[in-house]
Amino acid sequence: MGVLSLAIRVLVFILFVGWLFIWFMMPTNTYRHQWLPKIQDKSRSSSYFGSEGTSLLMYTFPILFIAVLGCVYVHIERRCREQNVKIRGNDNGLAMWKRPGFVKGPLGIVSWTELALLAMFVALLVWSFATYLNNSYHSENEWESRLGTAAYWLGVVGNICLVFLFFPVARGSSLLPLLGLTSESSIKYHIWLGHMTMAFFSAHGICFVVYWAATHNLSQMLEWAKTDVSNVAGEVSLVCGLIIWATTFPGVRRKFFELFLYTHHLYILFIVFFIFHVGISYACIMLPGFYLFLLDRFLRFLQSRRRVRLLSARLLPCHTLELNFSKHPGLKYTPTSTLFLNIPCISKLQWHPFTVTSHADLEPETLSVVIKCEGTWSTKLYQTLSSPSAIDNHLQVSLEGPYGPVSTSFLQFDSLIMISGGSGITPFISIIRHLIHNSNSHQQIPKLLLISAFKNSSDLTFLHLLLPLSGANTLENFQIEAYVTRDKSPKDENPQFRTVIFKPHEGDSPATAILGPNGWLWLAGIICSSFGIFLALMGIVTRYYIYPIDGNSNDVFNLSLRSFLHMLGLCLCIVMAATAAVIWNKRKLAKEGRQIQNVEGATPNASPSAMGFDNVGEMELESVPFEALAQSVHVYYGERPNLPRILLERKGENVGVLASGPKKMRQEVAAICGSGLAPNLHFQSISFTW
C-alpha cells in the first residue's frame, strides 16, 4: 500500500504542476497565438463538444482526475491508519517552514509555508496582469482604449482567484486531506481568495463603467448579447458578490452573523449570472472547484435530511453541555474532527460547528460534542434542556459530518503540550481519548501536559469531560495545570451535574457516514460517473440540438441558452449519481441493522435509560472518570499561566505545541514557538473563529 500511495502522490504532483504550467503560459503570446488556436480548431471541429471541449480538457479534467486519485489515496491512508501502518515519512526537514511566520495582522497566524504559497500566488496574478497588458497595449494609444483593455484583463485575472475560491469550502473533498488540510483550517484561504476575487471583479466593473462613460456609451450597461458577453448578467453577478463581500468584514460578521450567513447563499446567483456573463466555454476554467463544491453540498444536503438519535445530555454548572448521540460502529473519524449540528426547535436554518469529543474506537457506539453557552443559539439550547420537561421530550437533531484530518501526527512527538483557554479545551478532549485508546493498545504515546485557563471556578468542571463515562484507564505521564484567573479561591468544591435522558423515536437513526465505510471510494465513483454522464449528455445535446444551429454559417446558437443547458445538465448528473450512491448505502446499512437486531434481540445503540441508571446513579457516575485524573490535576487560583517559561524550559527533542482558545492566547503561543529560541517546539493552532 505504501508504494501505491507514493505513486499516487507523485502522479498528483505531476498533474498539478502541469495544470499550473498552463496557467503560467496563458498570458503569453506563445499560448494565445500559437497553442490555443490549434487546440480550438480541433475542438470546434467536433460536433459533440464544440468550443467547450478545450476548456473541459485543459482545465476541468485534470483537477477532477486529481480529486479521484485523492479519494483513492485517502482511502489507502485510512486503511493503513486502521492497521497501524505508517506510510508517511518523517517531515522534520520541513519543520522550519511550518513555524509561524506572522502572528499578528490581518492574515492572522500564518506559517512560512503559507506565506511562501501566498507570495507565489500573488506573483502569478501580477505576472498575468502585467503580461496581458504588455501584449495588448502595443496597438492602443488613447487612454480610453487602454482603460477598456485594462478592465477586461482585470476580469480575467479575477477569474484566476475564482478558480481556487471553492476548493477550501468543499468540506468532503479529497483535495484538502490530500494536502494535509482540514475544512476548518482552510477557511482562511477561502477568505483571502474571496477578498482578492471581489477586489479584481470590482475594479473590472468600475473601470468598464468609467470607460463607457468616457466614450459616451453607457447604454452598454443594459446589453444582453445573444452570442457575446452579457453585460447585464455581469452586473447582477457583481452586485450579488458585493453584497456577500460587504458582510464578510469582521466587524459586520461578528455583530450580524445571521446576516453574513444568509447573504452567503447569494453565491448561487453570483455563479449563475457569472456563467451567463462570460459563457459556459470560458466558465469551464473555474468549473472544477465549483463542481466539487456542488457535489459536496448536495451530499451534505442528503445527510442533513436524516434525524440522528440523541441519547443523553450532560449539563454542567459552567453553562456547558455535552450531547451524546447514537453512532454506527462503522463511522470512523480522527481527533479534532468537527460536525455541524442543526436543532429545528432552536433554529431551522442555523448549522453550528462543534468539535467531536468522543473517540471512534474507544466509544464505538457513541458520538459526543461539547457546547459552551456563548451565543443566542447555544443559550437557548441550554435553557431548553434545563427545563423540567426536557427528560420527557424528544429532541430532533440533524448532523453533517464529521469532517477532519485523515491522519494525525500526535504520536510522532516526544511530548505534547496542549494550551487552551475557556471552551478551547474541547478539541483536546478528543486528542486525550485518542491517546488513551493507543495506550490501551500498548502503543508508545508522548508525555502529555494540558494547560487550561478558565475565568471562574465553575469552569473547572470542563475537566470532568476529559475521560469518557465508560471509566477507561487514564494515561501515564499526564499532567494537568488549570489556572482560574478571576477567583482567588475555590467557590464550589462539589459541583452538581444533571443528566438528561431522551426517549427513542422511530424516525431517528444512529449517526452514519453518508456514503458508508468506503465513502472515499464511493466519492471517487460519483465524481467519475457524474462527470462521465455529463459529458455524454452534453455531447448528445450539442450534436443533435446545438451543432445543427451553430454549424449553419448564417446563425449562431444563443449563448445564454447554451450556458443554461450545461448548468442544468451538470446539476442533474450530480443529483442522479449522488442520490443513487446514497440510496444504495442506505439500504445496505438498513440490512446490516436488521441482521444485528436479529442476532442481539434488541435495538443496537440502546439509550442510557436501558442501562438501569436512575438519576442518583447517574450523578454518582459523573465523578468516576474524574477520580482517575484527580492526582494529575494542579489548580492555580488568581493567576495566569507563564507561557514563555513553560514552553522555553520544556525538554525534549520533538515537542508538539497545540493552542486552542482566545485569539490573543494563540498569538502569544505562536510568537514563542516562532521566535527560534526553542527549535524543538512545533506549533499548531486550532481555531473556529476567523
C-alpha positions as CSV (number, residue, x, y, z in Angstrom):
1,M,0.0,0.0,0.0
2,G,2.9,2.3,0.7
3,V,4.2,2.1,-2.8
4,L,0.8,2.7,-4.3
5,S,0.2,5.7,-2.1
6,L,3.6,7.2,-3.0
7,A,2.9,6.6,-6.7
8,I,-0.5,8.4,-6.4
9,R,1.2,11.4,-4.7
10,V,3.8,11.6,-7.4
11,L,1.2,11.4,-10.2
12,V,-0.9,14.1,-8.5
13,F,2.1,16.3,-8.2
14,I,2.9,15.9,-11.9
15,L,-0.7,16.6,-12.9
16,F,-0.9,19.7,-10.7
17,V,2.4,21.1,-11.9
18,G,1.2,20.7,-15.5
19,W,-2.1,22.4,-14.7
20,L,-0.2,25.3,-13.1
21,F,2.1,25.5,-16.1
22,I,-0.9,26.1,-18.3
23,W,-2.0,29.0,-16.1
24,F,1.6,30.4,-16.2
25,M,1.6,30.2,-20.0
26,M,-1.9,31.6,-20.6
27,P,-0.9,35.3,-20.7
28,T,2.0,34.8,-23.1
29,N,1.7,35.3,-26.9
30,T,3.0,31.7,-27.4
31,Y,-0.1,30.3,-25.8
32,R,-2.6,32.8,-27.1
33,H,-1.4,32.9,-30.8
34,Q,0.2,29.5,-31.3
35,W,-1.0,26.8,-28.9
36,L,-4.6,27.9,-28.3
37,P,-5.7,28.4,-31.9
38,K,-4.5,24.9,-32.8
39,I,-6.4,23.3,-29.9
40,Q,-9.5,25.3,-30.6
41,D,-9.5,24.4,-34.3
42,K,-9.5,20.7,-33.4
43,S,-12.1,21.0,-30.6
44,R,-14.5,23.3,-32.6
45,S,-14.5,20.8,-35.4
46,S,-16.1,18.3,-33.0
47,S,-19.8,18.2,-33.3
48,Y,-20.1,16.7,-29.8
49,F,-18.3,19.2,-27.5
50,G,-17.8,22.3,-29.6
51,S,-15.9,25.2,-28.0
52,E,-16.3,23.8,-24.5
53,G,-14.0,20.8,-25.4
54,T,-10.8,22.9,-25.0
55,S,-11.7,24.2,-21.5
56,L,-13.0,20.8,-20.3
57,L,-9.8,19.1,-21.5
58,M,-7.3,21.6,-20.2
59,Y,-8.9,22.9,-17.0
60,T,-11.7,20.7,-15.7
61,F,-10.5,17.2,-16.4
62,P,-7.0,17.4,-14.7
63,I,-8.4,18.7,-11.4
64,L,-11.3,16.1,-11.3
65,F,-8.8,13.4,-12.1
66,I,-6.6,14.6,-9.2
67,A,-9.7,14.6,-7.0
68,V,-10.4,10.9,-7.9
69,L,-6.8,10.0,-7.3
70,G,-7.0,11.9,-4.0
71,C,-10.1,9.7,-3.0
72,V,-8.1,6.5,-3.6
73,Y,-5.1,7.9,-1.7
74,V,-7.2,8.9,1.3
75,H,-8.9,5.5,1.4
76,I,-5.5,3.8,1.4
77,E,-4.1,6.0,4.1
78,R,-7.2,5.4,6.2
79,R,-6.8,1.7,5.9
80,C,-3.2,1.9,6.8
81,R,-4.0,4.0,9.8
82,E,-6.6,1.4,11.0
83,Q,-3.9,-1.3,10.6
84,N,-1.3,1.0,12.4
85,V,0.9,1.1,9.2
86,K,2.9,4.3,8.7
87,I,3.0,5.4,5.1
88,R,4.3,8.9,5.5
89,G,7.9,9.6,6.3
90,N,9.4,11.9,8.8
91,D,8.9,15.5,7.8
92,N,11.2,17.1,10.3
93,G,13.2,18.6,7.4
94,L,10.1,20.8,6.7
95,A,9.6,21.8,10.4
96,M,11.1,25.3,9.9
97,W,8.7,26.0,7.1
98,K,5.7,25.1,9.3
99,R,6.7,27.6,12.0
100,P,4.6,30.7,12.4
101,G,5.9,33.5,10.2
102,F,3.5,36.2,11.1
103,V,1.4,36.1,14.3
104,K,-0.5,39.4,14.3
105,G,-2.1,41.3,11.4
106,P,-5.0,40.9,9.0
107,L,-3.8,37.4,7.9
108,G,-3.8,36.0,11.4
109,I,-1.4,33.3,12.4
110,V,0.4,32.3,9.2
111,S,3.3,29.8,8.7
112,W,6.3,30.4,6.5
113,T,4.9,27.8,4.1
114,E,1.6,29.7,3.8
115,L,3.4,33.0,3.3
116,A,5.5,31.4,0.5
117,L,2.5,30.0,-1.3
118,L,0.6,33.3,-0.9
119,A,3.6,35.2,-2.3
120,M,3.8,32.8,-5.3
121,F,0.0,33.1,-6.0
122,V,0.2,36.9,-5.8
123,A,3.2,36.8,-8.1
124,L,1.1,34.7,-10.6
125,L,-1.6,37.3,-10.5
126,V,0.8,40.2,-11.0
127,W,2.7,38.3,-13.8
128,S,-0.6,37.5,-15.6
129,F,-2.0,41.0,-15.4
130,A,1.3,42.7,-16.5
131,T,1.8,40.3,-19.3
132,Y,-1.7,40.6,-20.6
133,L,-1.4,44.4,-20.6
134,N,2.0,44.4,-22.2
135,N,0.8,42.2,-25.0
136,S,-2.3,44.3,-25.6
137,Y,-1.0,47.9,-25.3
138,H,1.1,48.0,-28.5
139,S,-1.7,49.0,-30.8
140,E,-3.5,51.3,-28.4
141,N,-2.6,55.0,-27.7
142,E,-5.8,56.6,-26.3
143,W,-6.3,56.3,-22.6
144,E,-9.9,55.3,-23.0
145,S,-8.9,52.3,-25.1
146,R,-6.2,51.4,-22.6
147,L,-8.7,51.7,-19.8
148,G,-11.1,49.3,-21.5
149,T,-8.3,46.8,-22.2
150,A,-7.2,47.0,-18.5
151,A,-10.8,46.5,-17.4
152,Y,-11.0,43.4,-19.5
153,W,-7.8,41.8,-18.2
154,L,-8.7,42.7,-14.5
155,G,-11.7,40.4,-15.0
156,V,-9.6,37.7,-16.5
157,V,-7.1,37.8,-13.5
158,G,-10.1,37.9,-11.1
159,N,-11.2,34.6,-12.7
160,I,-7.9,33.0,-11.6
161,C,-8.8,33.8,-8.0
162,L,-12.4,32.4,-8.6
163,V,-10.9,29.2,-9.9
164,F,-9.5,28.4,-6.4
165,L,-12.3,30.0,-4.3
166,F,-14.5,27.0,-3.8
167,F,-11.8,24.4,-3.1
168,P,-11.4,25.3,0.7
169,V,-15.1,25.2,1.4
170,A,-15.7,21.7,-0.1
171,R,-15.7,20.0,3.3
172,G,-15.9,16.5,2.0
173,S,-13.5,16.9,-0.9
174,S,-10.4,14.7,-1.2
175,L,-8.2,17.6,-2.2
176,L,-8.0,19.0,1.3
177,P,-6.8,15.8,3.1
178,L,-4.5,15.2,0.1
179,L,-2.7,18.4,1.1
180,G,-2.9,17.6,4.8
181,L,-5.6,20.3,5.4
182,T,-9.0,20.3,7.0
183,S,-12.1,22.3,6.1
184,E,-11.9,24.4,9.2
185,S,-8.2,25.3,8.8
186,S,-8.8,26.1,5.1
187,I,-11.5,28.7,5.7
188,K,-8.8,31.5,5.9
189,Y,-7.7,30.6,2.4
190,H,-11.3,31.0,1.2
191,I,-11.4,34.4,2.9
192,W,-8.1,35.5,1.3
193,L,-9.3,34.3,-2.2
194,G,-12.7,35.9,-1.7
195,H,-11.2,39.3,-0.9
196,M,-8.9,39.1,-4.0
197,T,-11.7,37.9,-6.2
198,M,-14.0,40.7,-5.3
199,A,-11.2,43.3,-5.5
200,F,-10.4,42.3,-9.1
201,F,-14.1,42.0,-10.1
202,S,-15.0,45.3,-8.5
203,A,-12.1,47.0,-10.3
204,H,-13.2,45.2,-13.5
205,G,-16.7,46.6,-13.2
206,I,-15.7,50.1,-12.2
207,C,-13.2,50.5,-15.0
208,F,-15.8,49.4,-17.6
209,V,-18.4,51.9,-16.3
210,V,-15.8,54.7,-16.5
211,Y,-14.8,53.5,-20.0
212,W,-18.4,53.5,-21.2
213,A,-19.0,56.9,-19.7
214,A,-15.8,58.4,-21.3
215,T,-16.8,57.0,-24.7
216,H,-20.5,58.1,-24.3
217,N,-21.7,54.5,-24.5
218,L,-23.4,53.9,-21.1
219,S,-26.2,52.1,-23.0
220,Q,-23.8,49.1,-23.0
221,M,-24.7,48.5,-19.3
222,L,-28.2,47.4,-20.4
223,E,-27.0,45.0,-23.2
224,W,-27.6,41.3,-23.0
225,A,-26.0,40.0,-26.1
226,K,-27.2,36.8,-27.8
227,T,-23.8,35.5,-28.9
228,D,-21.4,37.5,-26.8
229,V,-20.6,38.7,-23.3
230,S,-23.8,39.7,-21.4
231,N,-23.1,43.0,-19.5
232,V,-26.4,42.9,-17.6
233,A,-25.6,39.4,-16.3
234,G,-22.2,40.6,-15.2
235,E,-23.7,43.5,-13.3
236,V,-26.1,41.2,-11.5
237,S,-23.3,38.9,-10.6
238,L,-21.1,41.7,-9.3
239,V,-24.0,43.2,-7.2
240,C,-24.5,39.8,-5.6
241,G,-20.8,39.4,-5.0
242,L,-20.6,42.9,-3.4
243,I,-23.5,42.2,-1.0
244,I,-21.7,39.0,0.1
245,W,-18.4,40.8,0.4
246,A,-19.8,43.6,2.5
247,T,-21.0,41.2,5.2
248,T,-17.6,39.3,5.4
249,F,-15.6,42.0,7.2
250,P,-15.0,41.1,10.9
251,G,-17.0,44.0,12.4
252,V,-20.1,43.1,10.4
253,R,-19.7,39.4,10.5
254,R,-19.4,39.2,14.3
255,K,-22.2,41.6,15.1
256,F,-24.6,40.3,12.5
257,F,-23.6,36.7,11.9
258,E,-27.0,35.6,10.7
259,L,-26.9,38.4,8.0
260,F,-23.5,37.2,7.0
261,L,-24.8,33.6,6.9
262,Y,-27.9,34.2,4.8
263,T,-26.4,36.6,2.3
264,H,-23.8,34.0,1.5
265,H,-26.5,32.0,-0.2
266,L,-26.3,34.6,-2.9
267,Y,-23.3,32.7,-4.2
268,I,-25.9,30.8,-6.3
269,L,-26.9,33.9,-8.2
270,F,-23.3,35.1,-8.3
271,I,-22.1,32.0,-10.1
272,V,-25.2,31.5,-12.3
273,F,-25.1,35.1,-13.7
274,F,-21.3,34.9,-13.9
275,I,-21.7,32.0,-16.3
276,F,-24.3,33.9,-18.2
277,H,-21.9,36.8,-18.4
278,V,-18.8,35.0,-19.8
279,G,-20.4,31.9,-21.4
280,I,-20.1,28.3,-20.5
281,S,-16.9,27.8,-22.6
282,Y,-14.9,30.3,-20.5
283,A,-16.7,29.3,-17.3
284,C,-15.3,25.8,-17.6
285,I,-12.0,27.3,-16.5
286,M,-13.4,27.8,-12.9
287,L,-15.7,24.7,-13.2
288,P,-13.6,22.1,-11.2
289,G,-13.7,23.9,-7.9
290,F,-17.4,24.7,-8.1
291,Y,-18.2,21.2,-9.4
292,L,-16.6,19.6,-6.4
293,F,-18.2,22.1,-4.1
294,L,-21.6,21.4,-5.7
295,L,-21.2,17.7,-5.3
296,D,-20.1,18.1,-1.7
297,R,-23.0,20.5,-0.9
298,F,-25.6,18.0,-2.3
299,L,-24.2,15.1,-0.3
300,R,-24.3,17.3,2.8
301,F,-27.9,18.2,2.0
302,L,-28.8,14.5,1.8
303,Q,-27.1,13.8,5.1
304,S,-28.9,16.7,6.8
305,R,-32.3,15.1,5.9
306,R,-31.6,12.3,8.4
307,R,-32.7,12.6,12.1
308,V,-30.0,11.4,14.4
309,R,-30.8,9.6,17.7
310,L,-29.9,11.8,20.7
311,L,-29.2,9.5,23.7
312,S,-28.5,11.9,26.5
313,A,-27.2,15.3,27.6
314,R,-24.9,16.2,30.5
315,L,-25.5,19.7,31.9
316,L,-22.5,21.3,33.7
317,P,-22.8,24.2,36.1
318,C,-20.5,26.3,33.9
319,H,-23.3,26.7,31.4
320,T,-21.8,23.9,29.2
321,L,-23.5,20.8,28.0
322,E,-22.4,17.5,26.4
323,L,-24.6,15.9,23.8
324,N,-24.3,12.1,23.3
325,F,-25.6,10.7,20.0
326,S,-26.0,7.1,18.9
327,K,-23.4,6.1,16.3
328,H,-23.0,3.3,13.9
329,P,-19.8,1.4,14.8
330,G,-18.6,1.7,11.2
331,L,-18.5,5.5,11.4
332,K,-14.8,6.4,11.8
333,Y,-13.2,9.8,12.4
334,T,-10.0,11.2,13.8
335,P,-9.3,13.5,16.7
336,T,-10.1,17.2,16.3
337,S,-12.9,16.3,13.8
338,T,-15.8,18.6,13.6
339,L,-19.5,18.2,12.8
340,F,-22.3,20.6,12.0
341,L,-25.4,20.5,14.2
342,N,-28.9,21.6,13.5
343,I,-31.8,21.5,16.1
344,P,-35.0,22.7,14.4
345,C,-36.7,23.6,17.7
346,I,-33.9,26.2,18.3
347,S,-33.5,27.3,14.7
348,K,-34.5,25.5,11.5
349,L,-31.8,27.2,9.3
350,Q,-28.8,27.6,11.5
351,W,-26.0,25.0,11.5
352,H,-23.2,25.3,14.0
353,P,-19.8,23.6,14.0
354,F,-18.6,21.7,17.1
355,T,-15.6,19.5,17.9
356,V,-16.3,15.8,18.3
357,T,-15.0,14.9,21.7
358,S,-15.6,11.1,21.6
359,H,-13.2,8.6,20.1
360,A,-14.5,6.3,17.2
361,D,-12.9,3.1,18.7
362,L,-12.9,3.9,22.4
363,E,-16.6,4.7,22.2
364,P,-17.8,2.7,19.2
365,E,-21.5,3.4,19.6
366,T,-21.4,7.0,20.9
367,L,-20.7,10.3,19.2
368,S,-20.3,13.3,21.6
369,V,-19.9,17.0,21.3
370,V,-19.4,19.7,24.0
371,I,-21.2,23.1,23.7
372,K,-20.4,26.2,25.7
373,C,-23.2,28.7,26.0
374,E,-21.7,31.8,24.4
375,G,-24.4,32.9,22.0
376,T,-28.1,33.1,21.5
377,W,-28.4,29.7,19.9
378,S,-26.4,27.7,22.5
379,T,-28.0,29.6,25.4
380,K,-31.5,28.8,24.2
381,L,-30.5,25.1,23.8
382,Y,-29.1,25.0,27.4
383,Q,-32.3,26.6,28.7
384,T,-34.4,24.1,26.8
385,L,-32.5,21.1,28.2
386,S,-32.6,22.6,31.7
387,S,-36.4,22.8,31.8
388,P,-38.1,20.1,34.0
389,S,-39.9,18.7,31.0
390,A,-36.7,18.1,29.0
391,I,-36.4,14.5,30.2
392,D,-39.8,13.5,28.7
393,N,-39.2,15.4,25.5
394,H,-37.8,14.2,22.2
395,L,-35.3,16.5,20.6
396,Q,-35.0,16.4,16.8
397,V,-31.4,16.7,15.7
398,S,-29.6,16.6,12.3
399,L,-25.9,16.3,11.7
400,E,-23.4,16.9,8.9
401,G,-20.0,15.3,9.1
402,P,-17.8,14.5,10.9
403,Y,-15.0,16.2,9.0
404,G,-11.4,16.1,10.0
405,P,-7.8,15.2,9.1
406,V,-7.2,11.8,7.5
407,S,-4.3,11.1,9.9
408,T,-2.9,12.8,12.9
409,S,0.7,13.5,13.9
410,F,0.3,13.5,17.7
411,L,2.2,10.2,18.2
412,Q,5.3,11.4,16.4
413,F,6.2,13.8,19.3
414,D,8.3,13.0,22.4
415,S,6.0,15.2,24.4
416,L,2.8,17.1,23.7
417,I,1.8,20.4,25.3
418,M,-1.9,21.5,24.8
419,I,-2.7,25.0,25.8
420,S,-6.4,26.1,26.0
421,G,-8.5,29.0,27.1
422,G,-12.1,28.5,28.2
423,S,-14.1,26.3,25.8
424,G,-10.9,25.9,23.7
425,I,-10.3,22.7,25.7
426,T,-12.9,20.8,23.7
427,P,-10.6,19.8,20.8
428,F,-8.1,18.4,23.3
429,I,-10.7,16.1,24.8
430,S,-10.7,14.0,21.6
431,I,-6.9,14.0,21.5
432,I,-6.7,12.8,25.1
433,R,-9.1,10.0,24.4
434,H,-7.2,9.1,21.2
435,L,-4.0,8.8,23.3
436,I,-5.9,6.7,25.9
437,H,-7.0,4.3,23.1
438,N,-3.5,4.0,21.8
439,S,-2.2,3.4,25.3
440,N,-4.7,0.6,25.8
441,S,-3.4,-0.9,22.6
442,H,0.1,-0.9,24.1
443,Q,1.5,1.8,21.7
444,Q,4.1,4.3,22.7
445,I,2.5,7.7,23.4
446,P,4.1,11.1,24.2
447,K,4.3,12.7,27.6
448,L,1.2,15.0,27.9
449,L,0.8,18.4,29.6
450,L,-2.5,20.1,29.5
451,I,-2.5,23.8,30.4
452,S,-6.0,25.3,30.7
453,A,-7.0,28.8,31.7
454,F,-10.5,29.5,33.0
455,K,-12.3,32.6,34.1
456,N,-14.2,31.1,37.1
457,S,-14.1,28.1,39.4
458,S,-17.2,26.7,37.8
459,D,-15.4,26.3,34.5
460,L,-13.1,23.7,36.1
461,T,-16.0,21.2,35.5
462,F,-14.7,21.1,31.9
463,L,-12.1,18.7,33.3
464,H,-14.8,16.2,34.1
465,L,-15.3,15.7,30.4
466,L,-11.7,14.7,29.6
467,L,-12.4,11.0,30.1
468,P,-15.4,9.0,28.8
469,L,-18.1,7.8,31.2
470,S,-17.1,4.2,30.4
471,G,-14.3,4.6,33.0
472,A,-11.4,4.0,30.7
473,N,-7.9,3.9,32.1
474,T,-6.1,7.2,32.4
475,L,-2.7,8.0,30.9
476,E,0.7,7.7,32.5
477,N,2.9,10.8,32.3
478,F,-0.2,13.0,32.1
479,Q,-0.3,16.4,33.9
480,I,-3.0,19.0,34.0
481,E,-2.3,22.6,35.1
482,A,-5.5,24.6,35.5
483,Y,-5.5,28.3,36.0
484,V,-8.5,30.2,37.4
485,T,-7.9,33.9,36.6
486,R,-10.8,35.7,38.3
487,D,-11.3,33.7,41.5
488,K,-8.7,33.8,44.3
489,S,-10.0,30.6,45.9
490,P,-12.4,27.7,45.2
491,K,-16.0,28.7,45.1
492,D,-17.8,25.4,44.7
493,E,-15.9,22.2,45.5
494,N,-19.0,20.0,44.9
495,P,-20.4,21.0,41.5
496,Q,-23.7,19.5,40.6
497,F,-24.3,17.8,37.3
498,R,-27.5,16.9,35.6
499,T,-28.0,14.1,33.1
500,V,-31.0,14.2,30.7
501,I,-32.1,11.0,29.1
502,F,-34.1,11.2,25.9
503,K,-36.7,8.8,24.7
504,P,-36.0,7.0,21.5
505,H,-38.1,7.8,18.4
506,E,-38.8,5.5,15.5
507,G,-37.8,8.2,13.0
508,D,-34.3,8.6,14.4
509,S,-31.3,6.5,13.5
510,P,-27.6,6.3,14.5
511,A,-25.2,8.7,13.0
512,T,-23.5,7.2,10.0
513,A,-21.3,8.2,7.1
514,I,-23.4,9.4,4.2
515,L,-21.5,7.1,1.8
516,G,-20.8,4.2,4.2
517,P,-17.4,2.8,5.5
518,N,-15.9,3.0,2.0
519,G,-17.1,6.6,1.4
520,W,-13.9,7.8,-0.3
521,L,-14.1,5.1,-3.0
522,W,-17.8,5.9,-3.4
523,L,-17.0,9.6,-3.8
524,A,-14.4,8.7,-6.5
525,G,-17.1,6.7,-8.3
526,I,-19.6,9.6,-8.0
527,I,-17.1,12.0,-9.5
528,C,-16.3,9.7,-12.4
529,S,-19.9,8.7,-13.1
530,S,-21.4,12.1,-12.8
531,F,-18.8,13.8,-15.0
532,G,-19.0,10.9,-17.5
533,I,-22.8,11.2,-17.7
534,F,-22.4,15.0,-18.1
535,L,-20.0,14.6,-21.0
536,A,-22.3,12.0,-22.7
537,L,-25.4,14.1,-22.1
538,M,-23.8,17.4,-23.3
539,G,-22.3,15.5,-26.3
540,I,-25.8,14.4,-27.4
541,V,-27.3,17.8,-26.8
542,T,-24.5,19.5,-28.7
543,R,-24.6,17.1,-31.6
544,Y,-28.3,17.0,-32.2
545,Y,-29.5,20.3,-30.9
546,I,-26.7,22.9,-30.7
547,Y,-24.5,21.9,-33.6
548,P,-27.2,21.9,-36.3
549,I,-27.7,25.7,-35.5
550,D,-24.0,26.5,-34.8
551,G,-22.9,24.6,-37.9
552,N,-25.1,26.9,-40.0
553,S,-22.9,29.9,-41.1
554,N,-26.0,32.1,-41.1
555,D,-26.9,31.6,-37.4
556,V,-25.3,31.1,-34.0
557,F,-26.8,29.3,-31.0
558,N,-27.9,31.5,-28.2
559,L,-25.0,31.8,-25.7
560,S,-27.2,32.1,-22.6
561,L,-29.3,29.1,-23.6
562,R,-26.2,27.1,-24.2
563,S,-24.9,28.1,-20.7
564,F,-28.3,27.2,-19.1
565,L,-28.4,23.8,-20.7
566,H,-24.9,23.0,-19.5
567,M,-25.7,24.2,-15.9
568,L,-28.9,22.2,-15.9
569,G,-27.1,19.1,-17.2
570,L,-24.3,19.4,-14.6
571,C,-26.8,19.7,-11.7
572,L,-28.9,16.7,-13.0
573,C,-25.9,14.5,-13.4
574,I,-24.6,15.3,-9.9
575,V,-28.0,14.7,-8.4
576,M,-28.5,11.3,-10.2
577,A,-25.1,9.9,-9.3
578,A,-25.0,11.1,-5.7
579,T,-28.6,10.0,-5.0
580,A,-28.0,6.6,-6.4
581,A,-24.9,6.1,-4.2
582,V,-26.6,7.3,-1.1
583,I,-29.7,5.1,-1.6
584,W,-27.5,2.1,-2.2
585,N,-25.5,2.6,1.0
586,K,-28.7,3.5,3.0
587,R,-30.3,0.1,2.0
588,K,-27.1,-1.7,2.8
589,L,-26.9,-0.1,6.2
590,A,-30.5,-0.9,6.9
591,K,-30.0,-4.5,6.0
592,E,-27.0,-4.7,8.4
593,G,-29.0,-3.1,11.1
594,R,-31.8,-5.7,10.8
595,Q,-29.2,-8.5,11.0
596,I,-27.7,-7.0,14.2
597,Q,-31.2,-6.8,15.7
598,N,-31.9,-10.4,14.9
599,V,-28.6,-11.6,16.5
600,E,-28.8,-9.4,19.6
601,G,-32.5,-9.4,20.0
602,A,-32.5,-5.7,20.9
603,T,-32.1,-2.3,19.4
604,P,-28.5,-1.5,18.8
605,N,-27.0,1.6,20.4
606,A,-29.6,1.4,23.2
607,S,-30.3,4.6,25.1
608,P,-28.9,5.2,28.5
609,S,-32.3,4.6,30.1
610,A,-31.9,1.0,29.1
611,M,-28.8,0.7,31.3
612,G,-30.7,0.7,34.5
613,F,-29.4,4.0,36.0
614,D,-31.7,6.3,37.9
615,N,-31.0,9.9,38.5
616,V,-28.9,9.3,41.6
617,G,-26.9,6.6,39.9
618,E,-26.2,9.0,37.0
619,M,-25.0,11.7,39.3
620,E,-22.6,9.3,41.0
621,L,-21.3,8.1,37.7
622,E,-20.2,11.6,36.8
623,S,-17.3,11.6,39.3
624,V,-16.0,8.2,38.4
625,P,-13.8,9.1,35.4
626,F,-12.5,12.3,37.0
627,E,-11.3,10.5,40.2
628,A,-8.7,8.8,38.0
629,L,-7.4,12.2,37.0
630,A,-7.5,13.9,40.4
631,Q,-3.9,13.2,41.3
632,S,-2.7,14.7,38.0
633,V,-4.5,18.0,38.3
634,H,-2.9,21.1,39.8
635,V,-5.2,24.2,40.1
636,Y,-3.8,27.7,40.5
637,Y,-6.2,30.5,41.5
638,G,-5.9,34.2,40.7
639,E,-3.1,33.9,38.2
640,R,-2.4,33.2,34.5
641,P,0.0,30.6,33.1
642,N,3.5,31.9,32.4
643,L,3.6,30.6,28.9
644,P,7.2,31.7,28.0
645,R,8.6,29.9,31.0
646,I,6.6,26.8,30.5
647,L,7.4,26.4,26.8
648,L,11.0,27.6,26.6
649,E,12.0,25.3,29.6
650,R,10.4,22.3,28.1
651,K,12.9,19.5,27.5
652,G,12.8,17.1,24.6
653,E,14.0,17.0,21.0
654,N,10.5,16.9,19.5
655,V,7.8,18.8,21.4
656,G,4.3,19.4,19.9
657,V,2.5,22.5,21.0
658,L,-1.2,22.9,20.3
659,A,-3.2,26.0,21.1
660,S,-6.9,26.5,21.1
661,G,-8.9,29.3,22.6
662,P,-8.9,33.2,22.5
663,K,-7.0,34.9,19.7
664,K,-4.5,36.7,21.9
665,M,-3.6,33.5,23.7
666,R,-3.0,31.6,20.4
667,Q,-0.9,34.6,19.1
668,E,1.2,34.5,22.2
669,V,1.9,30.8,21.9
670,A,2.6,31.2,18.2
671,A,5.1,34.0,18.8
672,I,7.0,32.0,21.3
673,C,7.2,28.9,19.1
674,G,8.1,31.0,16.0
675,S,10.8,33.1,17.8
676,G,13.5,30.5,17.2
677,L,14.5,30.4,20.9
678,A,13.3,26.8,21.1
679,P,13.8,24.9,17.9
680,N,12.3,21.8,19.4
681,L,8.8,23.4,19.6
682,H,6.3,22.6,16.7
683,F,3.3,24.8,16.8
684,Q,-0.3,24.1,15.6
685,S,-3.3,26.4,16.1
686,I,-6.9,25.0,16.4
687,S,-9.5,27.7,15.8
688,F,-13.0,28.1,14.6
689,T,-13.0,31.9,14.6
690,W,-11.6,33.9,11.7
